[in-house]
């Protein structure tokens, strides 16, 4: 397999978790045997992070020559430095040349300000940390800033909203290159969930029953996850992936170990628990949001599977 180099551009006053979160995703990919090479570049050989820790022996960016299959990540930095970007003009010239080779370029958190200053994001959808959306929009009026999204993709350019969403973006890139199973394996290793809340299990229900390679079943699982409030027949789900209903039922059970109905119920219970613990919605509303017609239906499901009523769950988790 061709070696892919992941370049981490480290700005002055870098936020360490912006760097480390994405780095660990690709380190885990290396541990799984994928041919990734990790390199660290900057405009100086030593950088002091926002927390005071110094990072040294870093290559100058001009010595790096990313190719189309490579990735360049631009880490975020201290928000106190947001009004005085210190990157050399030669870096923006270098970045423009890298972009011309169709190399994947991705920013983490306010690293989007560095990417935007290069001009590469002009007229493209992008995002950054929610606290900086207004400033980002004002500073770079040519951008199509998205205010309510985890990360964006515009051709070979990606931006992410914040520290942890950099991990989400890295996992997305892993999935795009190697499939859902690899991304799921890495997410489990890092204990990363699709929904991150204190009451979630370490192995999120959204990652369970997905250790298989069947993309059609992954598609059905994704649809169920994002449409829990909707009712759907086996015929509808089968049409999504262009296979027969009986075949879908058989393959789903074979690949996941449970039936479609059992899988949907697991997810609805998890969503109900989350809403009960972290929202002020009434039980009737939560029932509807989880795909049940009445609160009585939800109560029966929770009592059957958890031996608890909604009020008991709310008191225990909130």
N, C-alpha and C positions, 0 to 999 in steps of 0.2 A: 504493500500500500504506500501511496505517496505521503511523504512527511509534510504535515501542515504546521506552520509556525504561528503561534499566537503571540503577538507583540502587545505588551502592556506599556502604554505611554504613561509615565508618572509625572504629573505636574508638581510644581512647588506647592507645599502645604497640602499634599495629597491626603485624602481621608482613607485611612488604612483599610477599613472594611469594604470600601468601594473597590479597592484593589484585590483584597484577599478573597472576597466572596466569589468573584468571577474566576479568580486563579484556582480556587479549590475545585470548581466544577471541571475545569480542564485537566487538573492534576488527577482527579478521579478517573477521567476518561483515559489518561495515560496509564493509570493503574490497571485499567481493564484491557490494556493492550493496544489501544489506538495510537497511531504514530503522530503524537503531538509533541512539538518542541516549544518550550516557553522561553521567551526573551523579554528583557526589561529595558526600556529605552526612555530617554529624557533629554532635556537640553543641557543638563549638567551631570557630572558623574556622581554627585552626592545630593540627595534631596532630604530636607527636613519635613516630616509629616506634620499634619495638623495637631497631632498629639505629642509632638516633640521627638519621636523616634526617628533617627536618621537612617536613610536607605542609601547604601553606597555601592560602588563598582557597577554602575549602570552605564550601558552603552549609549553613545550619542545617537540620536535618531537618524542622523545623516548617514550612519554606517549600516543602517538596516534597509533592506530592499524587499519589501513584501510583494508577493505575487498574488495572482487572482484567487487562489485557493486558501490564502492566509487570512488572518483576522487581526485587526488593530483595535484594541480597546483603549479608550481615553477615560481614565479614572476621574472621579470627582475630587474636589478640594475644599478647603475651609471656606465656608460662606462669608467669612470676614474678608476674604480676598476677592470677592466677586466683582468689585468695582475696579480692580487693577490686575487684569489678566497679564501675566508676565512672560507668556510664551514668545519666543523670537519670531520675527516675520518669516525667517527661513523655515521654521517649522510648518507654517501654513502653506508655504510653497511646496514643501515636501509632501504634506498631506494631500494637496491637490494632485501631485504626480501619482501618489499611491491610489487615489480615487480613480484616476484615468486608467489604471490597470484592472479596475473592477474588484479590487480587494474589498472584503467586508470591513467596514469601519463602524464601530459602535461606541457610544458614549454612555457613561454611568452617571446618574444624578446630574449635578451641575457641570459635569464634563461636557454637557451639551453646549454650554456657553463657548467653550474652546472650539468645538466643532462648528458652531454657528459663525464664529468670527472668521473662519476660513472661507465662508461664503458657500460652502457645499450644501448647506441646508436651505438655501434660498428657494422659496416657492415649494418647499416639501413639508409634509406632515412630520411633526417632531414633538417631543415633550421633555420635561425636566421635573425636578421636585416641585410639589404643589405649592410650596411657599414662594417659589421663584417664578411661577407662571406669568404673573403680571409684569414683572421686570423683564423676563425673557421676551415677552411679546413687545414691550416698549423698546427694548434695546435693539431688537432685530425685527422690524416691522414687515420684512419680506417673508417671514416664516409662517407656515400654517400650523400654529401651536395648538396641540391637543391638551386639554386641561384635565381630562378624566380617563386616563388610560395608563396601563402599566408600562408598556413600551410600544414603539412605533417602528415600522419598516417602510423605507422609501428607496426602492431599488437595492443597492448594496449598502445603504446607510441606515443605521439603527440608533435609536435613542431610548433611554430608560428613565423612569421617574425617580428612582431613589436607590439607596444602598441595596436593599433586599431585592428590588426588582431587577437589579443587575444580575442576580442569580437566576431569576426567572427568565431573563433574556438569554443568558448563557445556556440554560437548559433548552430553551426554544431552538437555539442554534445547533445544539447537540442533536435534538430530535430531528431537525431538518436534514442533518447530514447522516445520521445513523439510525433513525427510527425511534418510535415511542418507547420500546422496551429498554433501550440503552439509557434514554433520558430518565425513565422511571427508576431504573437501577441506581443511577447516580443520585437522583432526588432522595431515594430511600437512604442511601449511604450518608447523605448530608442532613437527613431528617428535615427535608423541605417539603411543605405541603402546598396543595393548590389553595387551601384556605388556612391561614396561620392564626390560630387563636389559642389562648392558654389552655382551654379545656379539651382541645383535640388530642387524640392518641398520637404517640410518637410515629406510628405508621398510619398515616392518614387513610381514612376510608376511601378517599378519592384516588389513592394509589394502589389499593388492594384489588385483587382479582385482575391484574393487568400484566402479569408476567407471561406474556405470550407474544407471538409475532404476527397474529392475524389482524391486518390493518382494517378489515371490514368490521370486525368485532370492536376494535378500538374506536371506530367511527360511531358505532351504535352506542358505546359507552359514553363517548363525549357528548352525543346528542342528549342522552338521558341526564347526564350531569348538569347540563346547561338549560334543561327544560323540565325540571322536576315539578313545576307547577302545572304542567300540561299532561293530559291523558293521551295515550297513544296505543294503538293496537299493534299486534305482531305484524300484521300486513303492512302497516305504515313503516315500521322499522325495517322490515325486509325490503321494502321499496327503496329506502335510503341507500342501501348497499347492493341493490339489484340481485338479490337471491330470493329463493322461495321461503315462505314463512316456516315450514317444517324444517328446512335446512338450517335456517337461522337459529331456531330453537335448539336444534341438535348441536350445532357448532358452538353456540354461545356457552352452553353447559359444558361442553368438552374443553373449551379454552379457559374458562373462568372458574369452573368448579361449582357454579351455582346457576340457577335459572334467571331469566331476565326479570321476572317479578321479584325474586329474592334480592337481586342486585338493586333494583329501583327502591325497594323498601329500605335496604341498608342506607342508601343515600338520603332518602327522605327522613329517616330517623336522625341521621347526623345533622341534616339541615334544621330539623325541628329543635334538636338539642342546642344548636348554635344560636338560633333565634330566641329561644327561651332564655338562654344565658346572657345574651348580648344585645337584646332589643327590648323595647317597651310595647311591642305589638301584643294585642289580645290573642288568646288561644284560637279564636275563630279565624282571625286573619292569618295566623301562622299555619293553621290547617290548610287554608286556601293556597298559601305560598308554597306549601309542600305537596300540593296536588290532591288534597282531600276535600270533599264537598262540605263536610261538616266537622266541627270540633270533636263530635262524638267518635267519628272515624279515627281521628288522630289519637284520641285517648285510648281507644281499643288497641291500636297498633303499639303505642308506647307501653301500655300495661302488659301486652302479650310478650313483647320482645325485651323490655327493660324492667318489667315488674314495678314500674313507677308511673304516677300520673304527671301531667304537665307541671302542676304547681310544685310537686316534689322535686322534679328535675330542675326547675327554675331556682328553687331555694338551695339546692345542692351545688349548682354550678355558678350561680351569680354572686 
